[in-house]
Amino acid sequence: MQLRLIRYLLAVAEHGNFTRAAEALHVSQPTLSQQIIQLEDILGVTLLDRSGRTVKVTDSGRVYIEHAERALRELEAGRRAIHDVQDLARGELRLATTPTFTAYLVGPLLAAFHARYPGITVRLQERSLDTIAAAVAADEVDLGIAFTVSRPADDIECQPLLVERLSVVVGAQHKFVARKRPITPEMLASEKLGVLSPDFATRTHVDDYLRSRGLTPCIAVEANTISALIEVVRHSDVITMLPEAIGMQHADLHNVAITPEPQPRTATLLYRRGVYRSAVSLAFTALCKELYSDSC
């Protein structure tokens, strides 16, 4: 069976329309329709319901597509394996990470990786925490950096990378900079607080911490990027809670201790278990172990 027929089926299923699928595939609509009929004849079942305005996948088609997508992922892994260069003179790494880790971890890590393997191209994606494990499982990326997954899938391996601690972060002119003792959660809640939007795992961690103390903060700013939140804190008396490492990277920001401390979180490296892993993926994993072996 030609792979082209399978790709045609997947395109029609994705677009729900023969015309749009044909445009995406750069073929004529009659050609596409004929190819799908040919595939149905080979399999002896109807894969698509054409009776309505929108083309829908039948039950048989849904089952077949599930297996076809899995087969295409394995074939793509095979292609990468053939072209994998063991001396790491060239190649690529598909890496997914949360925006929080992009803000302080990914830069130094990729700098060390490129210094050692300058011919490797890294294709970096920022994704939300809840989609990284799914992207790894679907072979959309080779590796993911995320917080510990509470219930990882059977085919996902989680390697501890480092322990992240949250800190109160203030601008250089804030009154807390001169304070000699840690602040309390009650003092934090009485200040104008800047927070990340709810789709950030860090925001959930901060909310859980304050809720556990029975506190409702005065939220002055809610930002959907870490860089925007940092700029607000840098130029105002708004304070925030971010990973300690972020505060340490900026000369005009200061980390302020708070007691009791929020519960630390473990960053992990995620990859698929029991499948082929490229030399590039293994080299990046080895570098992570080398750099952060004492961090957990």
C-alpha positions in Angstrom: 0.0 0.0 0.0 1.4 3.4 -0.9 2.0 5.8 1.9 0.6 8.6 -0.3 -2.9 7.1 0.1 -2.6 7.1 3.9 -1.4 10.7 3.9 -4.3 11.7 1.6 -6.8 10.1 4.1 -5.2 11.9 7.0 -5.5 15.2 5.2 -9.2 14.8 4.4 -9.9 13.7 8.0 -8.0 16.8 9.3 -9.8 19.3 7.0 -13.2 17.6 6.9 -13.4 18.7 3.3 -12.0 17.3 0.0 -11.5 20.7 -1.5 -9.4 22.1 1.4 -7.5 18.9 1.7 -6.7 18.9 -2.0 -5.4 22.5 -1.8 -3.2 21.5 1.2 -1.8 18.5 -0.7 -1.5 20.4 -4.0 -3.5 17.9 -6.0 -6.8 18.2 -7.8 -10.0 17.3 -5.9 -11.0 14.5 -8.4 -7.5 12.9 -8.0 -7.8 13.0 -4.2 -11.3 11.5 -4.3 -10.2 8.7 -6.6 -7.2 7.9 -4.4 -9.4 7.7 -1.3 -11.8 5.4 -3.1 -8.8 3.2 -4.1 -7.7 3.0 -0.4 -11.2 2.0 0.6 -11.3 -0.7 -2.1 -8.0 -2.1 -0.8 -9.2 -2.2 2.8 -12.8 -3.3 1.9 -14.4 -0.7 4.2 -15.8 2.8 4.0 -13.4 5.2 5.7 -15.2 8.5 5.1 -18.9 9.5 5.4 -19.6 11.8 2.5 -23.3 12.2 3.0 -23.3 15.5 4.8 -21.8 19.0 4.1 -18.8 18.0 6.1 -16.8 14.8 5.4 -16.7 12.7 8.6 -14.6 9.8 9.5 -16.5 6.5 10.0 -15.9 4.2 12.9 -13.7 2.0 10.7 -11.9 5.0 9.5 -11.2 6.2 13.0 -9.7 2.9 14.0 -7.6 2.7 10.8 -6.3 6.3 11.2 -5.2 5.6 14.8 -3.0 2.8 13.6 -1.9 4.7 10.5 -0.7 7.7 12.5 1.3 5.4 14.8 2.9 3.6 11.8 3.9 7.0 10.2 5.5 8.1 13.5 7.6 4.9 13.5 8.5 5.3 9.8 9.7 8.9 10.6 11.7 7.6 13.5 13.3 5.1 11.1 14.2 7.8 8.7 15.9 9.8 11.5 17.7 6.6 12.5 19.1 6.1 9.0 20.4 9.7 8.8 21.6 9.8 12.4 25.3 10.7 12.4 27.0 9.1 15.4 29.9 11.6 15.4 27.3 14.4 16.0 28.8 16.5 13.2 25.3 17.3 12.1 21.7 16.5 13.0 18.8 18.1 14.9 17.1 18.0 18.3 13.4 18.8 18.8 13.0 20.2 22.3 9.9 21.4 24.1 9.9 23.4 27.3 7.7 25.6 29.4 8.1 29.4 29.2 9.4 29.3 32.8 12.4 27.2 31.9 13.0 29.2 28.8 13.5 32.2 31.1 16.4 30.8 33.0 17.4 27.3 32.1 17.3 26.8 28.4 19.7 29.6 27.5 22.7 28.3 29.5 21.9 24.7 28.7 21.7 25.2 24.9 24.9 27.4 25.0 26.8 24.5 26.6 25.3 22.1 24.0 26.2 24.2 21.0 29.7 24.8 22.3 30.1 21.0 22.4 28.1 20.2 19.2 28.1 23.2 16.9 26.7 21.4 13.9 23.4 20.4 15.6 20.3 22.4 15.0 18.0 22.7 18.0 14.3 23.2 17.2 12.9 24.7 20.4 9.2 24.9 21.1 7.5 26.6 24.1 4.5 24.6 25.2 2.2 24.6 28.2 3.0 22.0 30.9 0.0 19.8 30.1 0.9 19.4 26.4 4.6 18.6 26.7 4.2 15.0 27.8 1.6 14.5 25.0 4.0 15.9 22.5 6.8 13.6 23.6 4.4 10.6 23.5 3.3 11.5 20.0 6.9 11.9 18.8 6.3 15.5 18.0 9.5 16.3 20.0 12.5 14.3 21.0 12.7 15.6 24.5 10.7 17.8 26.9 11.6 19.8 29.9 8.8 20.1 32.4 7.9 19.8 36.0 7.5 16.3 37.4 4.5 14.6 35.8 2.4 13.1 38.6 1.0 10.2 36.5 3.3 9.8 33.5 2.1 7.6 30.7 3.6 4.1 30.5 5.7 5.1 27.5 7.2 8.2 29.0 10.4 8.3 31.0 11.0 11.1 33.5 14.6 11.9 34.5 15.0 14.4 37.4 16.9 17.4 36.2 17.0 20.0 39.0 15.0 21.3 41.9 13.4 24.7 41.4 12.6 27.0 44.3 10.3 30.0 44.2 11.3 33.3 45.6 9.8 36.7 46.2 11.2 39.0 43.5 11.3 42.8 43.8 12.8 45.7 42.0 16.0 47.4 43.2 14.2 50.3 44.9 11.6 48.2 46.8 11.6 48.5 50.6 12.1 44.7 51.0 15.6 44.9 49.5 17.0 46.4 52.7 15.2 43.9 54.9 17.5 41.6 56.9 14.9 38.9 57.8 12.6 36.8 55.6 9.1 38.3 55.0 6.0 36.4 55.8 3.2 35.3 53.5 1.0 37.8 55.3 3.4 40.6 54.3 3.4 39.4 50.8 -0.4 39.4 50.5 -0.5 43.0 51.8 1.7 44.2 48.9 0.7 44.9 45.3 1.3 41.5 43.6 2.2 40.8 40.0 1.3 37.3 38.8 1.5 35.2 35.7 -1.8 34.2 33.9 -3.5 31.0 35.1 -2.2 28.9 32.2 1.3 29.0 33.8 2.2 26.2 36.2 4.0 28.8 38.3 0.8 30.8 38.8 -0.9 27.6 40.1 2.0 27.0 42.5 1.8 30.6 43.9 -2.0 30.4 44.2 -1.8 27.1 46.1 0.9 28.5 48.4 -1.2 31.5 49.4 -4.4 29.5 49.6 -2.7 27.1 52.0 -2.0 30.1 54.3 -5.6 31.3 54.0 -4.6 34.4 52.2 -6.1 36.3 49.3 -3.5 38.6 47.6 -4.0 42.0 46.1 -3.3 41.3 42.4 -2.2 44.5 40.7 -0.9 43.0 37.5 -1.5 39.7 35.6 0.8 39.1 32.7 0.9 36.4 30.1 4.6 36.4 29.6 7.5 36.3 32.1 9.4 39.1 30.4 6.4 41.5 30.8 6.1 40.6 34.4 9.8 41.2 35.0 9.5 44.7 33.3 6.7 45.7 35.6 8.5 44.6 38.7 11.7 46.3 37.6 10.0 49.7 37.2 7.5 49.7 40.0 6.7 48.7 43.6 4.8 45.6 42.3 6.4 42.4 43.7 6.1 38.9 42.3 7.0 35.2 42.9 9.2 33.6 40.4 11.9 30.9 40.3 14.8 32.0 42.3 17.1 31.6 39.3 15.3 34.3 37.4 15.8 36.9 40.1 19.5 36.0 40.2 19.9 36.6 36.5 18.9 40.3 36.6 21.1 42.9 38.3 18.1 45.2 39.0 16.0 42.5 40.6 16.4 41.0 44.1 15.3 37.8 45.6 13.7 38.2 49.0 13.4 35.2 51.3 10.0 34.2 52.6 9.1 31.8 55.4 7.7 29.3 55.3 9.1 28.6 51.8 6.8 27.4 49.0 7.3 23.7 48.2 10.2 23.1 45.8 9.4 21.6 42.4 11.4 19.1 40.4 12.2 19.8 36.8 12.4 16.6 34.7 13.6 15.6 31.2 10.9 13.7 29.4 11.5 11.2 26.6 9.8 8.1 25.1 10.6 4.8 26.7 11.5 1.7 24.6 11.9 3.4 21.2 14.9 4.4 19.1 16.6 7.5 20.4 19.0 9.5 18.2 22.6 10.1 19.1 21.7 13.8 19.4 19.0 13.1 21.9 21.3 10.8 23.9 24.0 13.4 23.9 21.7 16.1 25.2 20.5 13.8 27.9 24.1 13.0 28.9 24.9 16.7 29.0 21.9 17.4 31.3 23.1 14.7 33.7 26.6 16.1 33.6 25.5 19.7 34.3 22.8 19.0 36.9 23.8 15.8 38.6 24.2 17.6 41.9 21.0 19.7 41.6 18.4 17.1 42.7 
